[in-house]
Amino acid sequence: MEDCSSWISNIDQAESSAYLSSANANKVVISQFIKAFKTFLDTAQLPSLPRRGTKSNQVPGQSELKLK
């Protein structure tokens, strides 16, 4: 009887692990992509883009209006 119950529990574990692996396959792929993208952003020499509201991004004459 012990052998039967362990055999059944092994089948249950195999089924649940197969289900989890198929369910988590997309999560693994997405997390690997995010890690690769982060390392790309860390290592790539990208030009720094001016943010909104910085002096290099303002319309000419806009700073003059603020000073008056």
N, C-alpha and C positions, 0 to 999 in steps of 0.2 A: 504494500500500500504506500509506503514511503517513496518508492521509486516512481509510482504513478503520479503522486502529488508534485514531486519535484519536476517531473517531466512536463506536467501541465503548467506549472509556474514558469518553467523555462520558455514554453511556447507563449505564454502571456507576456513575459518580458520581451521576447523577440518581436512580438506583434506591436507592443507599445513603443519599443525603441525604433522600429521601422516607421511607425506613424510619426513619432517625434522627429525622426531624421528628415522625413519628407516635408513635415510642417515647418521645420527650422531651416530647410535648405535655402529658401529665399532670404531669411534673416541673415544667414551666414554670408551669402553672396553680397547682400547690401552692406553688411558690416565690413567685409573685405574691401568693397568699393570705397566706402567712407575712409577706411584707413589709408588706402592707396591715394585717394584724393587729398587727404590731409598731408601726407608725405610729399605729394606733388606741390602743394601750396607752400610747404616749408622749404623745399629745395629749389623751386623754380624762381628765376629772377624776373618777376613780373613788374611792369612799370606801375608806380604808385599813382592811383587815380585821385584827383582832388575830390574831397567830399563837399557836400552842399554847404554853402555858407562860408567857405574859405575864401580868402582874398583872391586867389587865382581863379576862382569860379564866378566872381561877381561881375555884373555888367558894368562897363566903364561909366563913370558918373554916379554910380550908386553910392560909393563911399563918400563922394563929395556932398551928396544930399544928406547923409547922416551927420556930417561934420557941421553943417549949417544950422 
